[in-house]
Amino acid sequence: MKAAVILKPGVIAIQDLPIPTPGPGDVLLKVEACALCGTDQRVLSGEKHVDVPIVGHEITGCVTAVGAGVTQFKPGERYIVQTVVGCGECPMCALHRENLCEKGFKAIGYQWNGGFAEYMIMPKKAVDQGCLIPIPQDLSPELGTLIEPLSCCVNGMKYIPMETAEHVLIFGGGIIGVLNGLVARARGARRITIMDVSTDRLNLLQKIGLPFDDFVSSREHKPDEWVKSATRGRGVDAVVVAASVKQLVTVGIKLLKRSGHLSIFAGMPKSDPTELTDLNLIHYLELNLHGANSSALAEYLTARDFLVNGKIDGRKLVTHTFPLAQFDEAVKVQANPASGSLKVVIKP
C-alpha cells in the first residue's frame, strides 16, 4: 500500500508499505478519505510530536478484514472513526466521556497510525470502545470526514442554550469556526456572526453561500463597537473563540450580554496560555465560560445525524480533494489562506 510517511519533522514521503495485518480484535480499514486539519499541519511541520509516522484522524473507511474474535464487523461495511480512545477504567470513561479520560486519552493518528494511507488498522482497544461508527452506504467519503471535526463543535457547544439564543458571534472563519456556526444554526440560533481578520476568508464564506447573517472583518471593525451597534448595547448571547488567539477570550467576555456564554473552543499556545481578565464581569453579569476538548461517541452520533438528515449541509465545505500522490500539494493548499480552501480531503 501507499502511505504518507513522516521521515523526520517537516519531511514527508509517499512510500510503499505492506498492507497491515489485523491482529486479534483488530479491524483493517480501506481508507476512502481522510481530511487535513490544523493539528495535522502542526505535526507535519514538526511543531507537535506524535508517536507514529502516519497521521490523519478525520477518516472514512470500509472494512476489508478483521482479526480473530471479531464478529460484529463485516467486509464492505462503511464507518467513520472516533479519534479518542480512553483508558476504559476511570469514572469519565465509565460515562463514555473518553475525551476527558483521567489517565489521558490516546488517539488514532497520534498513538496509532492514521488515515493518510490506503489501509489502516483500528486497534482492538478502539474497536472494543466502539470507535467504529457506522454511516449510510450513500454518504460520500468526503462528507464522512466532516463528522469528526463537527463532533468536536457539537461537544464544545453542548453547554450553550442555542435553542433560545438571539445572537451568536464566532471568532474565526476557518473550517472550525464555520462548523461551530452550522451547529449553532442547526440548534436554532437566530443570528450568527462570523468575525475574522482575513477578508479573503470572509469573502470565500460568502461566495460559497454559507447560511450566516454577518461576515465581519475584525481589521476593519472593532469587535466591541460592532457588537454594541448590532445589539443596541445589550451584547450577544454567546461567543465562540475558534481561533488560537488568547486575547480573544478577554475581548469575547466583554461582548456578552448578561448571563451570556463563552466557549473557549481553540487551544492556546502552551508556551503562553495566560491572559488577564476582569473577573468582576463574570461575577456581576453571571457569565458562563466553557472549555472544549475533542469529543466522544454521543457527539459523533449527533454530528453524523446532522449531516445525514440535512440539518447541516456539508457539501459546500469540501473545497479541494487530492490523491495521496499529491499530499505535499494538499498540505500547502490547506495552509494557505489565499488558496480558497476550507476543507481539504485526501482520497487514497
N, C-alpha and C positions, 0 to 999 in steps of 0.2 A: 504494500500500500504506500501511498504518498502522504507525507505529513510535513507541516511547517515546524521545523525543529530549532529551538534556541541553542545555538552553538556556544555563545557567550553573550553577556549583556550587550544588547544593541545589534547582534548579528544573528540573523535567522536564515535558514536554508531549507529549501524543499528537498527532502530526502526520500529514498525508497527504503521502507522498513517492512519486516514481516508483519502480516496481519496477526494481531494478538489472539491468543487462545484463551477462552474463558475458563477460569478455574471453578472449583465447587462453589455454587451460589452466585457466580458472576453472570452477567449478560453482555453479549457482544452486540454493539450497535453499528450499523452502517450510517454514517453521518450524512444526512440530507442537506443540512445547512447549519452554519454557526456564525453568529454575528460578532462583530468587533464592538468593544465598549471602551470607555475611558480608562478603566483599570487595566485592560489588556495593553493599552498604549504605554502605561507606566511600567508594566512588566517587560514588554518588548524592548523598551529603551534602556532597561537596566535600573530604573529608579526604584522598582518594587521587586522584592525577591519572592520566588515561588520554588517549590521543591521538585518540579518536573520540567522536562524540556518541551512539552506540548501543552499549550494553554487553550483557552476558549471554553466558555461556560454557558453561552446562550444558544442552546443546541436543540435541533430537531433531528430525530433519528428513527431508524427502523430496525427491529430485532432481526439479527441474522443467525445467531446461535446462542445457546445457553449452556451453562456449566452443570455439572452433576447436582442433582437435588432441586433444580429449578423447574417447577411445573406450571407456574401461573403466567408465564410469558411464552408466546409462540412466534416463530419466524413470520415476518410480514407485518406484524403489529407495529403501529407508529406511536411514538412517545416524545414528549419533551422531558428535559432533565432538570430536576431540582438540584441546585448547586450545593446547598449547605447540608453537611452531614454531621449530626451531633454525636455526643458520646453514648446516648441511649440510656443513661443511668441517672442523670441529675434531675431535680424537680422540674426544670424548664423543658427538658426533653420529654419528660413524662406528660407534659401539657402539649406536646407537639409544637413547641416553640424552639426548635433546634437552633434558630438564628441567635438565640440568647443563651446557648449552652454554657453552663457554668464552668465547664472544663475547657471551653474554647472549641468552636466547631472547626471541622476540616471542610475542604471544598473541592469539587470537581474542577479541574483546570488549575488547581493550586497545589494540592497534595496528591491528586491522581491526574494522569494525562487527560487532556480535554479534547475539544471538538475540532481543532484545526488539523484534521486528518481524515482520511477516508473511512477509518474504522476506529472505534474506541471501546474500552471496557468500562461497564458500570460495575464497580466492585460490590461484593456481597454485602458489605455494611450499608451501602447506599440502597441496594436492592431491598434489603430487609427493612429499611426505614420507610420505603415507599417512594423513593426519589424518581421512579419512572412514572410519569403522569400521562395517561392516555389522551390522545387527540383524535378528532374525526379523520377519516380517510381522505376527505376532501379539503382539509385545511392545508393551505400551501406551506411548504417548508419555511419560506421567508416569514410568514405571519407567526409560525410556531416559535421562531427565535425571539419574538417580541414578548412572549409570555413571562420569561424570567425577569427582564427589567420592569415590565408592567407590574409584576407581583410585588416588587420592591416598593413601587409607588402606592399600590394598594395598602401595603403594610404601613408605610410612613403616614398615610392619610387616615388610617382607621380610627384615630383618636379625635378627628375633627368632624363636627356635625355638618357635613357638606349639604345634607338634605335641606337645611334651613339657612345656608349661607347666601347672603345677598351678593357679596363681592369677595373674590379670592385673587390675590396677587402672587405671581410666581417669579422669583428671581432666577433667570437662566432660560435661554431659548434653545438649548441643545435638546437631545432626544429625551433626557430625563425630565427636564422642565416641561416638555411637550406631553410626555406620558402622565406626569402629575396633573397637568391641566385637563387631560382627557378623562382621568379618573374623577376629578372634581366635577366635570360636566356630566359624566355618566351617573354620578350620585346626586345630581340635582342643583349644583351651584348655579346661580343665576347669571353672574357676570364674572368673566375670567380675564385677567390682565397678565400678559407676558411682558416682562421687563428685562432688557438685555443691553449690554454695551455695544454689541455688534449690529450695525444697521443691515449688513449683508444677511445675517441670520434672521432678523425680523422680516426682511423682505422675502426670504425663502419661505418662511412660515405662512405669510400672506399669499404668496404665489401659489402654493400647493393647496390653499383653501382650508386651513385648519379652523375648527369651529370656536375661535376665541373672539372676544369682544374688542380688546385693545392690544396693540403691539407698540410698546413704548420704549424709546431709546433713553437709557439712563445717562448717556453722554449729553443728550440734548435737554433732558428734563431732570430736575432734582426730585428724587422719589417722594420726599415729604410734601413738596409743593404740589406735585401732580396728584397725589392721593388726597390732599386737603381739598383741592378743586373738584376732583371727581366724586368725592363722597360728602361734599358740603361740610367738611370738617369733622365728620364722625369717625373716619378711619375704616379700614377693611376688616372683614370677619376673620380672614386667615391669610397668612403669608407663608409661602414655602421657599426655603433657601435651597435651591437646586444648583448652586454654584459654590465652589470651594473658596469663598472669599469671606473670611471671618467677620469683617466689618459689616457685612450684610445682615448679620444677626442683630447687631445693635440698631442698624437702620430699620430693620423689619419690625422690631419691637415697638418703635415709635410710630409705625404706620397702623397699628392695630386699634380697633375700637375697644370699648370696654368689654371684658370677658372674651376677647379675641384669642386666636390660636396661632402659634408659630411652630412650623415644622423645620427642624434642622436636618434636612434630608442629606445634604452633601457632607462628607467628612472633610475636616480641616487639616492643613499640614501638621504632621505630628511634631515637627520641629518648632512650631509656633502656633499652638491652638488657643491661646488665651486672649480674651477680649474684654475690656472694661465695659460694664453695663450698669445703667441706673436701675438698681433693684427695686426702688420705690415705684417705678412704673408697673412692674409685675405685681407688687403688693397692692397698691391702691386701685389699680384698674382690673385686678383679678384676672391677669393674663395667664394663658396656658402655653407652656413650652413642651415640645415633644422631640424625641430623637427618632432615628430611623436606621435600622441595621439589617440589611438584606431582607429575607422573607422566609416563610415556612409554607407547609402544604396548603393550609387554608387560603393563603393569599394567592398561591398559584392557581388554585381551582377558581377563585373569583376572577382572576385575570384571564384565564382561559375562557371562562364563560362570557366575559365582557366581549372578547373578540369573536367567539363563535356565534353569539346571539345578536351581534351587530350593534350593541350599545357603544362600543368603541370600534371605529373603522381604522384599522391599521394599514390599509393598503397604500396610503399616500406616504407613509413614514419610511418605507424602504426605498431609498433613492438610488442606491448603487448595489449591484451584485458582481462578484468576481469569482473566477475559478481559483482553485488553490494555487495554480501555477503563477498567478498574478498577485500573490499575497502581499508582497512588498508594495505594489502599487495601491492595493486596497488600504494598507496602513497609512500611506501618505495622503490619500484622499480623505480618509476619516479624520486625520489630524489637522487638516487644512480648512479653517472656517470659510475660506473663499471658494471652496470647491463645489459648494451647493449640495453638500452631503448632509443627511440627517441620520439615517441608519444604513450602515454598510454591512453586507452579508457575504460570507464566503460559502460557495457551494462546491464541496469537494468532488 
